[in-house]
Amino acid sequence: MTAERVLVAGATSAIAAAVARRYAEAGADLVLAARDAGKLSAVADDLRVRGTGRVETFVIDMVDTARQAELLAAAQAALGRIDVVLVAWGTLPDQAAIEHDVAATLACWEANATSVVAFLAQAADVLEAQRGGCLAVITSVAGVRGRRANYTYGAAKAGVIAFAQGLRARLFAAGVAVVELRPGPVDTPMTARLRKGPLFIGPERAGALIVGAIRRRRDIAYIPGYWRWIMLAVALVPEGVMKRLNLSAG
Ligand SMILES: NC(=O)c1ccc[n+]([C@@H]2O[C@H](COP(=O)([O-])OP(=O)(O)OC[C@H]3O[C@@H](n4cnc5c(N)ncnc54)[C@H](OP(=O)(O)O)[C@@H]3O)[C@@H](O)[C@H]2O)c1
């Protein structure tokens, strides 16, 4: 069996690095992209020790959408065919700190929606042209219903969720899977400032579940799966009740 060829965009994320470790240990060839060259080379060095495949790096601020095509071209040059593209970058601003700040609100959308949609659109063209592969994107349970605690971030994720749904229907005919991953809260630098409750999981567990969902070409995967039932219950809460609650997890 040939080694899988995987592009990870946002590879210094704790969750993405855990995913990349799993692929490296399975002998995959990897292209890792992130904006911090120092952190990126530390992640790459760790993977080179663990795996037998190639590990290449590409430094890019993913909100610089004009450079995203360069990343895809570099990944194609390094890997040939791309089996999996994982979109993992994101930011979780403090809702209270940004909600009266339009620039910060739009920056959150740029980091979590605009740049992600731009990259998904271009990666979709690459995978569609090669007639196969898997486009995997990490969204969040926060995108399933708007909540007081994180609605700017959640709304950006909701936009990506709808975009991924349409993209999935378009790419189906070309044999390309779109796997949308919806983690609940994960203990990573992103959530460092949040109080940790019993629903938090570690990045290694999230990474293992994500690799499993990608391997099974799941359309939508809650990480862990019990979040499907939690969010189903949350979706049933009437808006008149919801506005009086302050649900915080996710
Ligand atoms: N942790 C959670 O509870 C949770 C729950 C649901 C979904 N998610 C999603 O999971 C994904 C990974 O997050 P994480 O939990 O692993 O958090 P993390 O460790 O803080 O990783 C976030 C990553 O995004 C990168 N990033 C942010 N803006 C970027 C940009 N403009 N260009 C390139 N990279 C950028 C950061 O790079 P730097 O290191 O350079 O800052 C960092 O590597 C995100 O999409 C997040 O929204 C997380």
The ligand as a MOL file (V3000), in Angstrom:
LIG
                    3D

  0  0  0     0  0            999 V3000
M  V30 BEGIN CTAB
M  V30 COUNTS 48 52 0 0 0
M  V30 BEGIN ATOM
M  V30 1 N -9.6450 23.6640 21.4080 0
M  V30 2 C -10.9630 23.5710 21.2910 0
M  V30 3 O -11.7020 23.4770 22.2950 0
M  V30 4 C -11.6020 23.5180 19.9360 0
M  V30 5 C -12.9540 23.1420 19.8480 0
M  V30 6 C -13.5750 23.1110 18.6030 0
M  V30 7 C -12.8600 23.4290 17.4800 0
M  V30 8 N -11.5410 23.8040 17.5960 0 CHG=1
M  V30 9 C -10.8430 24.1440 16.3560 0
M  V30 10 O -9.7340 23.2890 16.2010 0
M  V30 11 C -8.7470 23.9340 15.3880 0
M  V30 12 C -7.3960 23.8000 16.0480 0
M  V30 13 O -7.4080 24.5110 17.2820 0
M  V30 14 P -6.5940 24.0240 18.5770 0
M  V30 15 O -7.5720 23.7200 19.6280 0
M  V30 16 O -5.6020 22.9980 18.1780 0 CHG=-1
M  V30 17 O -5.9050 25.3790 19.0310 0
M  V30 18 P -4.4000 25.8860 18.9920 0
M  V30 19 O -3.4540 24.8440 19.4660 0
M  V30 20 O -4.4270 27.2110 19.6800 0
M  V30 21 O -4.1560 26.0870 17.4500 0
M  V30 22 C -4.6630 27.1350 16.6910 0
M  V30 23 C -3.7090 27.2430 15.5420 0
M  V30 24 O -4.2050 28.1360 14.5560 0
M  V30 25 C -3.0780 28.8350 14.0780 0
M  V30 26 N -3.4540 30.0530 13.4260 0
M  V30 27 C -4.2800 31.0170 13.8680 0
M  V30 28 N -4.3640 31.9940 12.9520 0
M  V30 29 C -3.5740 31.6200 11.9110 0
M  V30 30 C -3.2250 32.2000 10.6740 0
M  V30 31 N -3.7250 33.3750 10.3130 0
M  V30 32 N -2.3890 31.5360 9.8560 0
M  V30 33 C -1.8760 30.3550 10.2050 0
M  V30 34 N -2.1540 29.7560 11.3730 0
M  V30 35 C -2.9930 30.3870 12.2100 0
M  V30 36 C -2.2350 29.0930 15.3200 0
M  V30 37 O -0.9340 29.4520 14.9350 0
M  V30 38 P 0.0930 30.1180 15.9860 0
M  V30 39 O 0.5740 28.9740 16.8270 0
M  V30 40 O 1.1360 30.7010 15.1070 0
M  V30 41 O -0.6940 31.1190 16.7780 0
M  V30 42 C -2.3190 27.7300 15.9580 0
M  V30 43 O -1.3770 26.8510 15.4180 0
M  V30 44 C -9.2250 25.3770 15.2030 0
M  V30 45 O -9.8760 25.4950 13.9500 0
M  V30 46 C -10.2470 25.5370 16.3160 0
M  V30 47 O -11.2020 26.5320 16.0190 0
M  V30 48 C -10.8960 23.8360 18.7820 0
M  V30 END ATOM
M  V30 BEGIN BOND
M  V30 1 1 1 2
M  V30 2 2 2 3
M  V30 3 1 2 4
M  V30 4 1 4 5
M  V30 5 2 4 48
M  V30 6 2 5 6
M  V30 7 1 6 7
M  V30 8 2 7 8
M  V30 9 1 8 9
M  V30 10 1 8 48
M  V30 11 1 9 10
M  V30 12 1 9 46
M  V30 13 1 10 11
M  V30 14 1 11 12
M  V30 15 1 11 44
M  V30 16 1 12 13
M  V30 17 1 13 14
M  V30 18 2 14 15
M  V30 19 1 14 16
M  V30 20 1 14 17
M  V30 21 1 17 18
M  V30 22 2 18 19
M  V30 23 1 18 20
M  V30 24 1 18 21
M  V30 25 1 21 22
M  V30 26 1 22 23
M  V30 27 1 23 24
M  V30 28 1 23 42
M  V30 29 1 24 25
M  V30 30 1 25 26
M  V30 31 1 25 36
M  V30 32 1 26 27
M  V30 33 1 26 35
M  V30 34 2 27 28
M  V30 35 1 28 29
M  V30 36 1 29 30
M  V30 37 2 29 35
M  V30 38 1 30 31
M  V30 39 2 30 32
M  V30 40 1 32 33
M  V30 41 2 33 34
M  V30 42 1 34 35
M  V30 43 1 36 37
M  V30 44 1 36 42
M  V30 45 1 37 38
M  V30 46 2 38 39
M  V30 47 1 38 40
M  V30 48 1 38 41
M  V30 49 1 42 43
M  V30 50 1 44 45
M  V30 51 1 44 46
M  V30 52 1 46 47
M  V30 END BOND
M  V30 END CTAB
M  END
